[in-house]
């Protein structure tokens, strides 16, 4: 979704013509409960042509595919005894309690995020599921502050107070 009616709010190359009140009203049309049901939401800035045309950029697709395949195998094994659950996204609260144990540092980070951002229980669970997936992609067993921090970053609309 766009951040405002004209589509230029936050764009470093164009001026938004909407004004702050119009932007707030526009973003308020998306309800908090709806946003809670979306796992990942983040802003994607426009990319300059040079970055698009650069042949040397980023990790090779095959390496990404291998890492994702390994993480999916870990998740299938994790939920082998739970019918209907094949990935972290399908976890129920009891599964989250069992498989998303956080370190003390990660717990402090979560507590701060919940308090400062006023996140709902649903958003808290989404963050834990995303953090579990991030840890799986990196081959980690537990949820460390870096996993939780990255997961919180993927909740940009929560951080902006939209809804």
C-alpha positions in Angstrom: 0.0 0.0 0.0 1.1 3.6 -0.5 1.9 5.7 2.5 -0.4 8.6 1.3 -2.9 9.4 -1.5 -0.3 10.9 -3.8 2.2 8.1 -3.1 5.2 10.2 -2.4 5.2 10.4 1.4 8.7 9.6 2.6 10.1 9.5 -1.0 13.5 11.3 -1.0 13.1 12.2 -4.7 9.6 13.6 -4.8 7.6 16.0 -2.6 4.5 14.7 -1.0 1.6 17.1 -1.6 -0.8 15.6 1.0 0.1 17.3 4.2 0.5 15.6 7.6 -3.2 15.5 8.5 -4.2 14.0 5.2 -1.4 11.4 5.5 -2.6 10.5 9.1 -6.2 10.1 7.9 -5.2 8.0 4.9 -3.1 5.7 7.1 -5.8 5.5 9.8 -8.1 3.8 7.2 -6.1 0.6 7.8 -7.2 -0.8 11.1 -4.8 -2.1 13.7 -6.5 -5.5 13.9 -6.0 -5.9 10.1 -2.3 -4.9 10.4 -1.9 -7.4 13.2 -2.9 -10.2 10.8 -0.1 -9.3 8.4 3.2 -11.0 9.4 5.6 -8.6 7.6 5.1 -5.0 6.6 7.9 -2.7 5.6 8.7 0.3 3.5 10.4 -0.4 0.2 12.1 2.7 -1.2 12.4 3.4 -4.9 15.6 1.8 -6.3 17.9 3.8 -8.6 18.6 2.4 -12.1 22.3 1.8 -11.3 21.4 -0.5 -8.4 18.9 -2.4 -10.6 21.4 -2.8 -13.4 24.4 -3.8 -11.1 25.4 -7.3 -12.0 27.5 -7.8 -8.9 24.8 -7.1 -6.3 23.6 -9.4 -3.5 23.8 -13.0 -2.6 23.4 -15.5 -5.5 19.9 -16.9 -5.8 21.0 -20.5 -5.5 22.6 -19.7 -2.1 19.4 -18.1 -0.9 17.4 -21.1 -2.2 19.6 -23.6 -0.3 19.3 -21.6 2.9 15.5 -21.4 2.6 15.3 -25.1 1.8 17.4 -26.0 4.9 15.2 -23.8 7.1 12.0 -25.5 5.6 13.4 -28.9 6.4 14.1 -27.8 10.0 10.6 -26.6 10.3 9.0 -29.7 8.8 11.0 -31.8 11.3 10.1 -29.5 14.2 6.4 -30.0 13.5 6.4 -33.6 12.3 4.1 -34.6 15.2 1.7 -31.8 14.7 -0.9 -32.4 11.9 -1.6 -29.3 9.8 1.5 -27.4 10.9 4.3 -27.4 8.4 6.0 -24.0 9.0 6.6 -21.4 11.7 3.7 -19.3 10.3 1.2 -22.0 11.3 2.2 -22.1 14.9 -0.5 -21.8 17.6 0.3 -20.0 20.9 1.2 -23.4 22.5 3.7 -24.0 19.7 5.1 -20.6 20.1 5.7 -21.2 23.8 7.5 -24.5 23.0 9.6 -23.4 20.0 10.2 -19.7 20.5 12.1 -19.5 23.7 14.1 -16.3 23.8 17.3 -15.4 25.6 17.3 -12.8 28.4 18.5 -10.1 26.0 15.9 -10.9 23.4 13.2 -10.9 26.2 14.2 -7.5 27.3 14.1 -6.2 23.7 10.6 -7.7 23.2 9.4 -6.2 26.5 10.7 -2.7 25.4 9.1 -3.0 21.9 5.7 -4.1 23.3 5.7 -1.3 25.8 7.0 1.5 23.5 5.0 0.5 20.4 1.9 -0.6 22.2 1.9 -3.9 20.3 -1.0 -6.3 20.7 -0.7 -10.0 21.7 -1.2 -10.9 18.1 1.7 -8.7 17.0 3.9 -10.2 19.7 3.2 -13.7 18.4 3.9 -12.6 14.8 7.2 -11.1 15.9 8.2 -14.4 17.6 7.2 -16.5 14.6 9.3 -14.2 12.3 12.2 -14.3 14.7 12.0 -18.1 14.8 12.2 -18.1 11.0 15.1 -15.7 10.9 16.9 -18.0 13.4 16.1 -21.0 11.2 17.5 -19.3 8.2 20.7 -18.6 10.1 20.9 -22.1 11.5 20.3 -20.9 15.1 18.6 -23.0 17.7 17.5 -20.3 20.1 16.1 -16.8 19.6 18.8 -14.2 20.2 18.4 -10.4 20.4 19.5 -10.1 16.7 16.7 -12.3 15.6 14.1 -10.5 17.6 15.5 -7.1 16.6 15.2 -8.0 12.9 11.7 -9.3 13.3 10.6 -6.1 15.0 12.1 -4.2 12.0 9.7 -6.1 9.8 6.8 -4.5 11.6 7.3 -1.0 10.2 3.7 0.0 10.4 3.5 -0.9 14.0 6.6 1.3 14.6 4.9 4.2 12.9 1.8 3.9 15.0 -0.5 3.3 12.1 -4.0 2.0 12.8 
